[in-house]
Amino acid sequence: MSAYRSPFERLREKFDESERRCPECGYVDTEGGWRVTTSGGRVRYQFVCPTCDAVETRELRLE
């Protein structure tokens, strides 16, 4: 089985390891993680706080 991980998977793992504090309420989510969606030339990473439902978005545009 291959251990290859795309650059996008590695970036999501970095967010999962370090970016779990909600900027709105301060809750630290130790169970969840960032969701990744893609559309055309964009890769969007989103964290949804399970306490207050605030959404933090990071987006990469591929050109």
Protein Blocks (a to p, Z undefined) as FASTA:
>chain_A
ZZbdcfklmmmmmmmmmmmccfklopacfkbccddddehjaccdddddfklopacddddd
dZZ
